[in-house]
Amino acid sequence: MMLVKNRDIEGCGSTAVRPLLTVDEAVAKALTLIRPMTAHENLPLADALDRVLARPVTVQSMMPPFDCSAMDGFAFRYADCIGEFPRTLKIQDQLSAGDDRQLSLEADAAIRIFTGAPMPLGADTVVMQEHTIYDATQVQFSQPVELGNHVRRQGEDMQVGATVLHAGCRMRPGEIASAAAAGQNTVSVFCRPRVTLLTSGNEIAPAGTALSAGKIWDVNTPMLLALMKQAGAEVVIATSVEDDEAALAKQLKELAQTSDLIFTTGGVSVGDSDYLRPAFRQAGGEINISGVAMKPGKPVCVGILENAVWLGLPGNPLAAFVTWHLIGARLIAALQGSALRLSRRKVLSQTTLTHKVGRREYRPARIVGMDRSGLEIIACLPAVNSAHLTPLIGADGLIAIPAETTSVSIDEPIEFIEFTR
C-alpha cells in the first residue's frame, strides 16, 4: 500500500491523514462489494453481441458432422497411389457441398470433390486440384501426398455434449460463431446491469447551449453514457443535480431504489463546494474507498447505498475517463459474473516523458509504430494537463508511469493498458 497523505474531512474542523490505496488495491476492494446478478434472459444469437452468458453452451451435434474435404480437389484411396509416379486414376463422379449422396469409391478411381463436401465411402485422402493434371475422365498425380491430407474428420472441432462456452463468457463475434456451430440459435445471458448517472456541478450546461458567464459545457454525461453502453449496461436514469447536500442526498437515495450501480461525477474532493461525500453519508451510504493513489483521478470514491454500489468519479472529464476504464468498466463486468482483465503490455515512447514523483500517472497514448525488436511505439505528450481532452482523440490506451519515476526515456519500456472495446 502506498503512503500518500490524504485529507478526508469527516466532521467539523477535523482531519485525518491516512494511506491511499493503489489502483489494483482499490479495484480488488471494490470488487468485493459486487453481488453478481442472477436474473437472465434468452436471446437469439444475433441479439447477444457483448452480452454475458448465464448458462454454458454445449454442442448439439458433431462439428464437422461428417468427414469432409477441406479443399477443392480429388478424393481417393491412399493405397491406390502407392508406388511409382506420376499416377493416373479415373474420375468416377463429383461431390459438392450439400450433396447428400453416399458414394462408394471404386478401385483405382478418384472423385472430384469440393470444399465441405462429404467424403465418399472408401476415400481417405484429398489432393488439391492445383497439384494435379486432369480432364473430364481422369486425373494424374505427379507426386506422393500424405495419408489423410486435407480431410476434416467428424467431430475434430466439437464433440457432442462438450461445453464450448462457459457461463461468464462475453459474447463477441467469435463466441457467437462458436455457439451457432454448436447448434444453438439462442443463448441465456445475464440481464443488463441497471446503472444511473448523476452529474453535479452548478457550472455545468448541456453541450451546444449558449454559455452564460461562469458556465462550461457538460462533457461527462455524453462521454460516460457512451462508455456505459459500450460496457453492456442499461442506463435507466441520467440526470443532474445542483451543488446542494440535501438535494444530492435525496436524489442518491431515490436512485438506489432502481439501480445496481450509481455513477456520479464531480463533488468527490474535499473542498468547501464538494458535497457528494457528505450527501452520500446523509443518504445512508457507507464509503469503502475514499481516494486512490493515481493521477488523474485521486478523489475517486466507492461505496454502498442500500443494494447499489456507488462509484464517485471526479468531475474533471479526463480524470473521469481514466478512472472509468480502470475501475468503472470492471464493476459492470463483475456484476454480470465476468472478469474484465485489462490488456497490459510493454511499449516504448517516441519521446522522453517527464513525471512528478508521488502518484502513479495514467496518460492517453496511441500506437504509432513498432521498433526492430517487435515492441510497439506509442505517441504521448511529454506532460499532460488533466483539463485537456484532445489527448483522448485517437488514443488506443493508457500508459502507466510508476509513482517513483521522474522520467521515461525513449529506450525504456513502459506499461501500456489497452482500452476495452
N, C-alpha and C positions, 0 to 999 in steps of 0.2 A: 504494500500500500504506500502510495506516495504522500509525503507530508507537505502539504501546501496550505498556507494559512487561509482560512475562510471565515468570514464574519457572518454568522447566521443569526439575525436578530430574532429572539424568541419572545421577548417581552419588553416592557418599558425600560429603556436605558441599559438593558443587559446584553452582553455579547459573549459568544463562546468561540474559542479557536479550536478547530478540530481538523483531522486529516481528510483530504478529498480522496474519493475512490478513483482508480484508473478507469478508463473506458471498459476494459474487459471485466473488471470487478463490478462495475455498475451494471453492465449487461447481465452478468451472472446473477446478481442480486435481483434485478428487475424481473428476470425470467421466473424466479421463484414465486412471484406474485400472480403469475398467469395460471388460470384454470382452463385447460383446453376445452373447446366446445364439444358437445356431444350431438347436437342437432345436425341432421344431414338430409340430403335430398338426392333423388335420382335424376340425372341429366343425360340427354343424348350426347354422344361424343363431340358433335360439332359445337355444343354449347359449354363444354367442360374446360376450355382453354384457361390455364392458370389457376384452376380450382385445385383443392387438395383432397386426395382420396380419403374417404371414411372407411371403406372396406376394400380388401385386396381384390385384384383382378386375376382370375385363374383361366387357364387355357381350356377351351371347349373342344378343340379338335387339333390333331397333329399339324404342325407347321414346318415344312410344307406337308399337305395331307397325303401326298404320294411321291414316289420317286419321280423326279422331273429333270428336264435338261436345263442347264444354266447358260447355254449358248445356242445360237443358230449353227447347225452343223449336221452331223450324221451319227446316229446311234447304232452300235454294233456290238457283237460279242468279242471280247478281248482275245479269246482263244482262236478266233478266226484270223487274227492278224499277227500271229507269231511266226517268225521266220524271215525270209528274205524280203527286202523292199526294193522298189515300190510294190504295193499290194493293191489288187483290184477286187471290189465287191460289187455285186449287182444291187441296184436300188429297188427295194421291194415295195415301198409305199412312202407316204408322207404324213406327218403328225404336226398339228398346230396347237397352240394353247387353247384350251377349252374343248378339244376333241375328246369325246368320251368313249371312243372305240378302244377295246383291249386287244391290240395287235400282238401276235406271237411272231417273233423274229425267226425267219427261216435260216438254214445253214448257209454260210458264205454269202450273207446278204447284209445290207445296211438299210436303215430307214431315215429318210430326210426328216429332220426334226427342228423345231423352232423353240426359242426360249420359253420356258414354262409349260411345254407340252409334256404329257406323261410318258415315261419311259416304256417302250414295248417290252412284253414278256420275253425274257431271254437276253435282252441287251444289258450291258453293264458298264459301257464306256461311251463317251461322246467325243468326237474330234471336231474342232471348229472348221467351218466351211472354208475359211481363208487358208487353211493348211491342206487343202485337197484340190484335186482336179476332177471335175465331174461334168456329166451331161445328163440327159433325161433318163438314161438306163443304167449307168454305172458310175462308181466313184473310185478314185485312186488315191491311196495314202502313200506319201513319199517317204515318211519316216515313222518310227515307232512312237506310240503315246503311252502314258501311264494308265494302268488299270483303274477304272472308276473316275477317270478325268472328266470334269465338267458335268458331274451328276450331283444334283441336290437330293439327299436321302430323306425319306419320310421321317418327320419329327426331329430333324437335326437342329432346328432352331427352337422349337417349342414342343414339349410333351404334354399330353392330356393330363389335366389336373394340377400341373405345375403353376406356382404363383409367379407371375411375371411383373406385377406391380403391387407394392405393399401399401398399406394404409399410411398416410402421411406423405405420400409421394405427390409432388406437384405435377399437374398435367400440362406438360409442354407438348409441342407438335410431335416429338419423337415418342412420348408416352401415349399420346392419342393413337398414333400409328400402331404401337405395340398392342394396345387394347383391342383395336379393330382386328389385328392379325390373330389375336387370341379368341376371336369370335364374339366379342362383346359389342353391342351397339349403344348401351347405356352404362353409366358408372355411378356409384354412390359417392357423393362428395360432401364435405362439411359445408354447412350454410356459411355465407359470408359474415365475418365479424361485423357487428354494428358499431360504427365509430362516429364520434361527433367532433366537430372542430369549433372551438371558441376563440375568437380573436379579440384581444383587448388593446386599448390604446386610444386616448382622446384625439391623437394626431392623425388617425387612420381615416382615409376616404377611399371609396371604391375607385379602382383604376379607370381612367377615362373621364372621370367627372372633373369639373372645374375646381381647382385648388384654391381655397382661401388661405389667408395668412396662417402660417404655422402648421399646415396640413401636408401630409405626404400620401402617395397612393399606396393602397393595400397590395403588397406583393405576396405575403404569406398565404392568403386564402386560396387564390388560384394555383399557386405552386404546390401547396400541401394537398389540395383536393386531387390534383393530378397524381401526386405520389401515392396517395391513399388508394385511388382506383387502380393504379399500376400494381399495388401490393395485394389486390384482391379483396379490399374491404368494401362494405356497403356504408356509404356516408348517409346517415339518417338525418343529421342536422348540421348545418354550417351557419353560424351566427356570430355577431359581435356584441360586445358589452362595453359600456363606458367604464373608465377607471374609478370604480366605486366598490368598496369592500363588500357592503351589504348586497348590492346588485349582483356582484360576481358570485357570492356565496349562494344566493337564491338560484341563479342560473346553473351553477355547478350541481346543486342538489337535484334540480329537475332533470338535468342531462344524465345523471347517474341512474335514473329510473329506466332509461331506454337505451343505454349504451353498454358495450363490452369494454370499449376503450374511449377515454376522453383525451383529446389533444387540445392543448391551449398554446397560444403564442403571446409572448410579452408578459411583463409584470412578475417575473420569477426571480429577479435580482433582489437586492436588499435596500434599494433606495426608498426615499420617502414616498415616491409615486408608484412603487411596485406593490400591488395589492393582492396578487394571486395566492401567495403562500398563506397569509393570514385568512384570506377568504376561503381557501380550501379547508383550513382547520376549522373555521367557523361553520362550514357546511357539514362538519363531522368527519372529515377526511384525516388520514394518517399519512404523513410524509415519510417515506422509507429511504429515499435518496435525495440529498439536497446539495447539489453541486458536484461536478466531476472535473478531474484534473485534465482538461482538454482545452484547446484553443482552435477555433471559436467554440462557444457552447458551454462555458464553465457553469452558468447558473442553472442548467437543466435539472429538473426535479421529477421524481417518480413517486407515486403514492397510491393508496387505495381509498375509494369513497364508495361505501356500501359494496356492491358487487362489481363495480367498474374500476379498472386500472387507469390512473391519470399519468400522462406524460406532459410535463410543462416545458415547452420549448422556448428558447429565448426569442425575443421579438425581432432581433436582427435577422434578416432573411437568409444570409449566408450561414449564420450560426444555426438557424432552424433547419436549413437544408442538410448541413453536415450531421447534426445530431439525429435527424430523421434517419439518414442512411445507416448510421452506426447503432442506433438504439430502436427507433420507432418501427422500422420495417421488420425488425426481428421480433418485436412484440406481436405484431399482426400475424406473422408466420406461426409463432408459438401457440397463439390462440386456436389455430387450425390444426394443431398437432404436428406441425412441420418445423424442422430446424433449418433456419436460414443461415447457411455458412458463407461468410464473406470470402470472396476470391482474393487471396493475397499472393503477391509475388514480388521479387526484387526487380527494380528498374534502375536506369541511370538518368540523371537530369542533364539537359543540354546546356544548362547554365549553372553557375555556383549559386547556392541558396543560403541565405543568412537566417538566423533564428535566435530569438531571445530565450535564454535558459529559464525554465520554470514549469512549463506545461507541454505535454505532447501536442504538437500542432498538426492540423489536417488542412491541406490545401488542394483545391481542384487542379487537375492536370489532364492533359490529353496526350495520347500516344502519337509520336511523330515519326518514328523510325526504329531501326534496330542496329546494334553495333555488330562487329565481326564475330563476337563470341556468342551471339544469339540473344543478348539482353535487350529488352525494349528501351527506347529512349523517349522520355516524356518532356513536354514543354510546360513550364510552370513559372509564374512570376517570381523574381528573386525575393520579394516580400509581398505579402497580401494584406490589403486593407479589408477588414471584415465588413465594412459598409459598402464595398463594391460588389456588384453582381456579374459584371462582364466576364470574370474568370470562369463562370459556370457554362458559358456558351461553348459548346463542342467538347466539354470535359468528358473524359471516359472513366474517371475515378478520382480518388484522393490519394495523395502521398502522405505518409505519416512520418513526421520529423520527431525523433526522440526528445524527451524533455530536457536532457542534459546537453544536447548538441548545440553548438554555436554556429556551425556552417556545414554544408554538404557540398563537396567538390564534384566535378563532372565525372570523375572516375570512381566515385564511391557509391556502391549500390544502396538503394533506399527502398523501403517498403511501399508498395502500391496496392490500394484496395479498389478493385473494380466495382463500378456501380452495378447493382442488381437491376436487370431489365425486366 
